[in-house]
Amino acid sequence: MGALKERGVDSGTVLIVDHSGVTSTAQRVQGFKEVVAREMPGITMETLNAIGQRDRAMGVTEDALQRFGDNLVGAFGINDDCALGALSAIERADMLENISVVGYDLGDESRAAIQEDRMVGDTVQFPSKIGKSGLMTAYEYVTGKNTNPPKDNPVEVGTFTKDGFRDQQGNLVQ
């Protein structure tokens, strides 16, 4: 949203390049939709299933470019393959100046694309924190310290933009 606001965009369509049927990505999409609807009510969102795959993401984005044309203002890939596939289609159509691309997972390719100003940013998960939290929950359960573990065990995420890493509160992390 920040990239759209910086560009002065307050209406148009944002493409959500999805992997439907997967709980974690459904939660990402739901959160994304809630925030965009609240913060930018003039933006409509279109969710297309790319099964989490780069080549399919490129294909659904090419279709979306034909369908929405200049009204397409952004693309959110639910993982880096989806974001990079969407980015490839957008670059091939020479529409990068008009469409902000963000992703999720921050691999080496997406980090490079962000540093080259081809992508706006990426959500960063911290696998070591996720693993530690899961192991601690399991440990506490099997040792009897917590026989009623939480159904959900949220772990903080962050973002990466050309400025660097930011924590969940938006603070730049060095």
C-alpha positions, -999 to 999 in steps of 0.1 A, spaced: 0 0 0 28 24 8 41 21 -28 7 29 -42 2 58 -19 37 71 -28 27 70 -65 -5 88 -57 -27 58 -66 -60 57 -49 -80 35 -73 -75 6 -96 -70 -31 -94 -44 -50 -74 -38 -86 -85 -33 -112 -57 -14 -141 -72 -24 -169 -50 -21 -206 -41 -56 -214 -31 -64 -242 -7 -33 -236 15 -40 -224 50 -10 -202 54 -15 -184 21 -52 -180 27 -43 -162 59 -19 -140 40 -45 -131 14 -72 -125 41 -49 -101 60 -38 -83 28 -74 -79 17 -85 -66 51 -57 -39 53 -62 -28 17 -100 -25 21 -96 -5 52 -67 18 41 -75 21 4 -112 17 -3 -108 28 -39 -87 -3 -47 -104 -34 -59 -86 -68 -56 -87 -97 -80 -74 -131 -67 -60 -155 -93 -47 -190 -85 -12 -197 -97 -8 -227 -75 23 -210 -60 43 -216 -91 63 -190 -111 53 -201 -146 16 -201 -137 20 -168 -119 35 -153 -151 5 -168 -171 -22 -155 -148 -5 -121 -147 -3 -119 -185 -41 -127 -185 -47 -100 -159 -27 -74 -179 -50 -81 -209 -81 -80 -188 -74 -50 -166 -49 -30 -188 -39 3 -173 -63 -2 -144 -39 -28 -129 -18 -9 -103 -3 -36 -82 5 -72 -77 9 -92 -45 25 -126 -48 18 -149 -19 53 -164 -22 84 -153 -41 77 -176 -70 43 -159 -75 58 -124 -71 87 -131 -95 64 -147 -121 41 -117 -119 72 -94 -121 83 -112 -153 50 -107 -170 48 -71 -160 83 -64 -172 76 -82 -205 46 -59 -210 67 -29 -201 43 -19 -174 67 -19 -144 64 19 -140 26 15 -135 24 -16 -114 39 -20 -79 50 -56 -71 54 -71 -36 60 -106 -25 63 -129 5 93 -150 17 123 -129 6 147 -152 -14 178 -141 -31 161 -133 -64 134 -111 -49 160 -93 -27 180 -85 -59 148 -74 -77 140 -51 -47 175 -36 -47 173 -30 -84 139 -11 -80 120 -38 -99 100 -49 -69 88 -27 -40 93 -51 -11 88 -85 5 74 -98 37 101 -117 57 95 -147 78 121 -158 103 123 -196 100 146 -199 131 120 -181 152 92 -203 138 112 -234 145 122 -224 180 86 -215 188 73 -248 175 99 -268 194 93 -249 226 55 -255 223 62 -292 216 87 -295 245 63 -278 270 35 -302 259 55 -334 262 70 -324 295 36 -315 309 44 -278 314 16 -269 290 -10 -296 283 -32 -272 264 -10 -256 238 -24 -227 217 -42 -236 184 -23 -207 167 12 -197 176 19 -164 157 55 -155 151 66 -120 142 73 -112 106 90 -82 90 95 -65 57 123 -58 33 125 -28 10 153 -10 -7 158 8 27 165 -25 44 147 -47 70 119 -34 91 103 -52 121 66 -56 126 64 -22 141 81 -6 111 114 1 128 145 -2 106 166 -32 118 203 -31 113 
